[in-house]
Amino acid sequence: MQQTLKKRNAVRKSRVMRVRKKLRGDAEKPRFSVFKSLNHICVQLIDDENGITLASYSTLAKEMRGKKLSKESAKLVGEKIAELAKEKKIERVVFDRGRYKYHGLIAEVANSAREKGIKF
């Protein structure tokens, strides 16, 4: 059992690194990083050169409390992060899907941010 968990975590980490080694974000074009758990979805705009988070939003925010994780909540998270990016004058980002496939909730976040004017 313990060995299986170690292998699963190693495979996840290698999947993340495989995607991330091709992506770098900076202040003008930050990395749009998405994390999904069973109950929540979190999005960050990260400047990799300075190692700081420029903006973040998730379903843990006060406005989103009480809502279950769904495509609707993922769409709201994408719209809110796009608004935060516009406030910081960020128009272009590098999309980092992490270890997840680009479908379902991940695609919904990306598409709603695109609709609000963020360019990938």
C-alpha positions, 0 to 999 in steps of 0.5 A, a space after each residue: 500500500 505504502 509503495 503504491 502511494 509513493 509511486 502514484 505521487 511520483 507519477 503525479 509529480 513527473 506529470 506536473 514537471 513535464 508540463 511545467 518545464 516548458 512554461 515560464 511566467 514573468 511580470 508581463 506574461 505570468 503563468 496561469 496556474 490551476 489547482 483542483 481538489 475534490 471540493 475546490 478549484 484555485 487559480 493563480 497568476 505567478 511571476 516565476 522570475 521573481 517567485 511571487 503570486 500576482 493574483 489569485 482566486 478560488 472557490 474558498 473566497 467569501 463570495 463563493 462559500 456554500 457553492 459546490 464544485 461545478 462547471 458554474 463555479 469554475 466559470 465564476 473563478 475564471 471570470 474573477 481571475 480575469 477581472 483581477 488580471 485586468 486590474 493589474 493590467 495583465 492581458 496575456 498569460 501562459 496557461 499551466 494546466 498542471 497534472 490535469 487534462 484540458 477538459 471539464 473544469 480546467 477547460 471551463 476556467 480557461 474558456 471563461 477567462 478567455 471570454 473576459 479578455 485574457 489571451 493565452 
